Amino acid sequence: MPLRSVKTYQFLTSVRSLLVRGLFRLSEPLGRLFIRRCTNIANILSILWVTLFLTLRPRTWSPSVRAIFSRQLQFTAVDSIPTALQLSATVGVLIIVQAAIWMDRLGISTDAVAPVLWRFVVREAAPLLACMVVIGRSGVAIGTELATMRAGGEIEVLDSHGIDPMTYLVLPRILAMILSVFCLALVMAATIVVTGYYVGWLMSVIRISWIEFFTDIARNINGEDLVFFGSKTLIAGGFAGAICCTDGLYVRGAITDVPKVSSRVGIRALTAVFIVSAILSILFYGKLLVFKIG
Amino acid sequence: MSSIHPVSNDLDLILELQKVRYGSSSEKSIRLREFSATINAGELVHIALQKRQESRDLVSLLLGLNFPYEGTIRFMGNDWLGNAYLRHFEMRSRIGRVFTGTAWIQSLTVGENIRLPQIHHRIPKATVRNNVKKWATRLSGSYLDEVLLAFLQRPAYVDEPILQLCQWIRAIALEPQLLILERPTMSVFDTLIPGLVSTIRDIRSKGTAVLWFSRGDEDRVLPIDGPIQRWSTRDGFLKSDEETRKV
C-alpha cells in the first residue's frame, strides 16, 4: 500500500475514534438531560391529573379551599383586566396596521381583513397574550409565594394540621390560572378586534361599517375556532399553573434560594406555553410549518 | 363520616410506639432505638430536651410526616403507613400542636390561621367562632384586647408573647385527642401560667393526652398536678419512663 494511503487511513481512523469517543462522552449528559426533561413532563402531567381528580371530588371543596380559590381568581383574573385591556389594545393597533400593509402589497381587498384578523386573534394571539399576562402577573407571584412557604417551613404547619398542601395550595392556584387564561383571552380577543376595527377605520384602512365588519366576523366563527381557543387557553393555562406550583414547591434549602425560583419560574412557564401552543397548532392543522404531517 | 376507626380494643390508647428506630446524624435531632411506649387518654408525658436538642423532627415522626426506619407508630390505633392520605390528614386534624419555630402561614391573619384547621375540616363557622372566642377569653386573661387585635393582623406584625398565646388558642380550640406542646411556655406572660395549667388539667380530664417538650433551665416548669410520665434523652436517644427508671 502506498505511504500516502496509509497515512490517510490512519488519519481517518483516528478521526473516527475521536468522533466515537466524543459521541460516547456526549451521550451521557444528553441522556441525563433527556431523562430530566421526561421526569419534569411526567411531574407536570401527574400534577394536572391529580388536580383534575381532586376538582371533580366534592369533598375537596372545603370552605377554606373555596376561599383560597376565589381570592386567587380575583387576583389573577379580575385584577389583571386593566393590564390585559392595555396590552390587547396596543396589539390590536399593531395587527391592523400590519394587516393593512400586507394586504395592500398582496393586492387583496382590505375589506377581507375581518376574517383574517379574527382567525389570527382567536387561534393564536389572544391565548398567548393571556398566558403572558397571567404568568407575568400571577405565575411568578405564585412560584415565589410557594417557594417562600416551603423554605420557611409553612408547608409543615399545614401538614401538621391535617391540611393537604395539594388541595389547599396547588389545586386552587392551578384552577384559577386555567380559568383566568380562558376569561382574559376572551376579553383580549374582543378588545383586539374592536380596537383593530376602530384604528383601521380611522386610518381609512377598513372602509366598511362596524355592523358589516362584526357581521363578517360573526359569519366566520366556526366550531374549529372554539376548539382551538378552548384547548389553547385551558391546556396552556394548566401547564403554566402546574409549572409555577411545582417549581415553587420543589425549592430546596433556605430562603435565599427563593429569588432563583422567581427568576426561573416565569421563563419556564412561558417556554412551556409556547411549546404547548405550537404542538396544539401542529396537531390541529396537521402541518408542521408548510409540511403536511400524516 | 369519620374514616378513623380505633383498631385496638383499648379505647384509651392514644399514641403507641412499637420498637421504633429513627434519627438523623444531627445532634439537634432526638434519636430512637427500639423505642416502645404508649400514651393513654388523659395522660401527660413530659420530655426533657437537652441543650440544643430540638423536638421538631420527633414530632414530625409522631405525626406521620417522617417515617421510622423500623417499628410502628399508631395514633388511635391507626398507623401512618400506606397511601391512605385522606385518613392520615383526618388523623392529624385531631392533634393540636404548639410549635417551636415556624408556626404561622404568613399570608393569613392570625385569626384566619387559628380558624383555618377547623374550617378546613368542615366544622361549622358558628361553632369555630364560638370555640375560638371561648378559649381566647379563657386563656388570654387581661390580654384579651391585645389578642383580639392580633386576630386581625398578620403574624409578622404581632408581638411574640401574644403570638405564643394565639398558638395555645389554636391548638386547644381544635379539641384535640393529642396535644403536642413544644416548649409552650416560651415567651408566655407569667400571669397567664395558672390559666394554662388549669386548662391542661381540664382537657386531660376530658381525655386529651398531652405530650410536653421543655428544654432544661431555659423553660419554666409548670406546676402540673396528676400523674406525669417522664421521658428523657440520654446520649441523644429517647428513653421512656420505665427505661429511665431502669437506668
Chai-1 contact restraints between the chains, C-beta under 6 A:
chainA,res_idxA,chainB,res_idxB,connection_type,confidence,min_distance_angstrom,max_distance_angstrom,comment,restraint_id
A,S62,B,H120,contact,1.0,0.0,6.0,A-B,restraint_1
A,S62,B,R122,contact,1.0,0.0,6.0,A-B,restraint_2
A,P63,B,I119,contact,1.0,0.0,6.0,A-B,restraint_3
A,S64,B,L116,contact,1.0,0.0,6.0,A-B,restraint_4
A,S64,B,I119,contact,1.0,0.0,6.0,A-B,restraint_5
A,S64,B,H120,contact,1.0,0.0,6.0,A-B,restraint_6
A,G152,B,T102,contact,1.0,0.0,6.0,A-B,restraint_7
A,G153,B,T102,contact,1.0,0.0,6.0,A-B,restraint_8
A,E154,B,I105,contact,1.0,0.0,6.0,A-B,restraint_9
A,D159,B,L65,contact,1.0,0.0,6.0,A-B,restraint_10
A,S160,B,L63,contact,1.0,0.0,6.0,A-B,restraint_11
A,S160,B,R97,contact,1.0,0.0,6.0,A-B,restraint_12
A,H161,B,P117,contact,1.0,0.0,6.0,A-B,restraint_13
A,G162,B,F89,contact,1.0,0.0,6.0,A-B,restraint_14
A,G162,B,R92,contact,1.0,0.0,6.0,A-B,restraint_15
A,G162,B,S93,contact,1.0,0.0,6.0,A-B,restraint_16
A,I163,B,H120,contact,1.0,0.0,6.0,A-B,restraint_17
A,D164,B,F89,contact,1.0,0.0,6.0,A-B,restraint_18
